[in-house]
Amino acid sequence: MKKTSKQDHLVLGDVERMINLERELTQFNHERSLYLAESRLTVTQTGETTLLTDELSPQSSYYNRVIGFGPSDLERLSAILEHYAAAGIDPCFDMSPDRQTSEVAEALAMQGFIPRLQLAFLKHERFGEDLEVGQTGRPPSRAEIEISRVSDEHEAVSFIRLIELSRGGDGTELDEVRVQSKSRYFYRDDFQNFVACVGGEPAGMGSLFIRGDTGYLVNDFTFPDHRSRGVQTALIHHRLRMASERGLNRVYTDVEFATASHGNMLKCGFELVYMNSFWMKSALPH
């Protein structure tokens, strides 16, 4: 009997695609980051495992992550830890459930790592059909919600200001030179950013990251005064429509389990693929 490859397996194929997509998204986020004054992200492949390392941001478990580690690379664990120890870094092991065997869990635990956070990874494949025949919930029929895409440098700079507001800042901490140099990332065709407005006032934001025939919904945020008004649901549907028009075959996203975002994604037709665990020694990912 022919052995089924991971890519051919109904679930494991999604896991592999999401691992690859998440790796590319992390590298892209590093390039466009507004808040890393200095950084040096390196990507090292060892066996089936990818080591993301930023020696200039040693406290960032997002940029110092071990992706794809599993049973086939158990003998490489010491070398992996030595790679990070040389830079004074405690890495985060980003673990999909197919790789998190009892042997792997025991080996990580013996090194002082424990699972500190889980994310739900979701998939939507029927969005083109759904948008035509309405098999999933429709976006709210609130005429006051207007969604526009960031399309040029001027709009990108305004979008960056909204990002800062969403983080609780007032824009004074942003370096103007860095804002101008990074603005080009926010209106690329493969990284589409959208703003939802109510009565002309920004109410929420969301992004669509694209690689090949696959999309990834990221950076969902609704400003507090506009929550529970259908803003994020409208943004989800809008990005799914953009994915359909682009001819994408599937769209992924990740959310914290049982949050409002999780519920919104399920209402819009997303389905759970798997739960990821993040094994760390100390602080939560950021």
N, C-alpha and C positions, 0 to 999 in steps of 0.2 A: 504494500500500500504506500502510495506517495505521501511523504511527510508534508503537512501544511505549513507554509512559511508564515512568519509573523505578519507580513504584509497582506497575505491572502486571508488570514483569519478575520472574521467579522469584527471582533472586538480589538484584538491585538494590532490589527492594521491601523485602527484609529489611535491606539496608544502610541505607535511608532510615529504616525504623522504628527500627533500633538507634541511629542517629545522634540521632534525636529523643528516644528513651528515655534515652540516655546524657546528653543535655543536661538533661533533666528530673531525672534522678537526681543529677547534679552540683549543681544548684540545691537540691535537697532535702537532700543531704548537707551543703551549706553551712549551711542553716538549722538542722540538728540537731547540728552539730559541737560536741563537748564541749571542743575544744582551741583554738578561735579566740577569744581574749579580746576582740579587736576585729576586725571584718571589714566589708567593704562590697562585695559581689559585684554587678557590673553586667553586663547582657546587652545586647549591641549587635548589630544585624543589618545586614550590608552585603552586598547581592546575595544569594547562596546561603550566605554564610559567617556563622557566629555567633562573636562575640568575647566570651569570658568573661574578666572582669577583676576582680581584687581588689587594689586599690592598697595595702591594709593588710597583705597577705600576698604581697609581691612575689617571694619565693623559691619560692612554691608553683606548680609547673607544672601541677598538677591544676586549680587555680582560676584560672589565667591561660592559658587554652587557646583555640586557634583551631580551630573545628569546622566541617567541611563545605567547607573551602577547596579549590578545584580550578581547572581551566582557565578556566571562565567568569568567575572573579574574579581572574585573573592581573594585570589592569591595576590592581586595587585593592591589590596587595601593599604598595606603598610607603606608602599611607595606613594600612593595617593595622599595619605596623611603627611608623609614627609615632604611632599611637594608644597603643601600649604603651610606646614610648620616652619619651613625655611623662610616664609614671608610673615611669620607670626600670626597666621590666620587659622581660626576654627571654621571649617567649611560647613555648608548646609548640604545634606544629602537629600536630593529631590527624588523621591521614590514612587514609582508606579507600582500598583499591587502585584503585577505579574513578576516583578523582580524582588519583591519583599518577601522572600522565603524565610523560614525559621532560621536557617543557617546564616542568612544575611542579617536578620534582625539580631541574632545572638552576637555576631561579630561586631556590629555597630555598638550594641549595648556594652560590650566588653571594653570598647574604646571611649565610653562615657557619653555616647549619643542616645537621645531619646526622641520619640515623635512628639513634636510640640505644636504642629499645625496641620490641618488637612484642608484641601480644596476639592470642590466638586468640578469635574471636567465634563462639559456638556456638548452635544452635537445637534445640528439641525441640517437635514438633507432634503427636506420636502418644501422648502420655502418658496420655490418658483411656483409649484402647483398650489400651495396654500394661498399665496397672494392672489391667485386667479379665482379660486373657487371658495376661499374662506373656510377651510377645514379647521383652522385654528382661530383663536380669538382675534378679532379685528382691533386695530389701534383705536384709541378713544376718539369719538367724533366730537372733539373739542376744537372748534374752528380757531380758537385763539392760540393754539400751539402751532407755531411756525418753525420749520426746521430748515436750516441752510448749511451748506458745506463751505468750509474754509477753502478759498480758491486762489488767494494771492498773498504776497508778503504783508500787505497792510492788514488783511484779515487774520493772518497768522500771528502777528504781533498782538492784536486784540485778543485772540484766542489764548495766547500765552499769559496775558493779564488775567483771564478767567481761571486758568490753571492755578495761578498764584492765589487768587481769591478762594478757590476751592480748598487750598491748603491752609487757609486761615491768615494769609499774608495780605499786605496792602500794596505790594508791588515795589516797595522801597528797597527790598533786599535783592532785587534782580539787577544783574549787571547788564547795562544797556548794550554794550558791545556783544555780550554773549547772546542776548535776546535776538539781535539782528543776525548774528551768525547762525543761530539755530532755527530761525524762523522758516528757512527753506525746507526743513523736514516736515512741516505741518501742513503743506499743501501738495505733497507728492501724490501720484496716482496710486501708489501701493500702500499709502498710509493716509486714509481719508478721515477727516475730523469734522464733526457736526455740532452745531449749536441749536438748541431748542429755545425759542423765545415765547413768552406770554405777555401780550400787551406791549411788545417792543423791549421787554426786559429779559436778559438772559436767565433761563430757568434750569437748564441742564446741558450736559455735554456727553459725547460718546465718540468712539473711534472705530474704524474698520481697518485692520491690518491684513494685507493680501500677499500671498505667496502662491504663484501658480494658479491652480484651480480651487484654492482653499482660502477661506477668510477666517478672521479671528476678531470677535467683538471684545474691545478692551476699553479701559478708562471711563467706565460709566459713572456719572456723577449728576445728582440733582441738588440744586441749592435748597437749603432748609425751608425757605418760605414757599417753595413750590412742590414739596413732597406730597405724595398721596393724591396727586391730581392727574396722573396718567402720563407725565412727561417722559419718564424712562421707558414706558411701554411704547410710546410713540417713537422714541429714538431707536428702540430695538427693531420695530417694524420698518422704519425708514431704512436702516442699514441692511436689513434682509432684502428689501426691495432693490437697493443698490447692488447687493450681491447677485440677485437674480438677473438684473440688467447686465451685469458684468459677465454672466455665464458661469459663475462659480458652481462647483459641484457640492460643496459642503461648507458649513460655517461652524466653528468651534467657539467656546468661551469657557472661562473658569470663574467660579464664585465661591464665597464661603458658604458652607453647608447651612441650609435652613434660614438664610437671611432673606430680606425683602428682594434682593437681586436674584436669588435662587428662584423664588416664587415667580418673579416677573418673567424669567427666562422659560420656566416650565409653561406658563400661560401662553407664551408666544410660540410654543411648539418644540422647544429644545428638550432633549432626552439625556438622562445621565449615562455617561460611558464608564467612568470610574472615579474613585476617590484617590487623590494623591496625598502622601504623607511627607512632611519635612522633618528630617532628623537633625537635631542641633544639640550643641552643648549649652548654649546660653540664650542670647536674645532672640526674639521672634524675628522673622523676615521683615524687611522693609524696603 
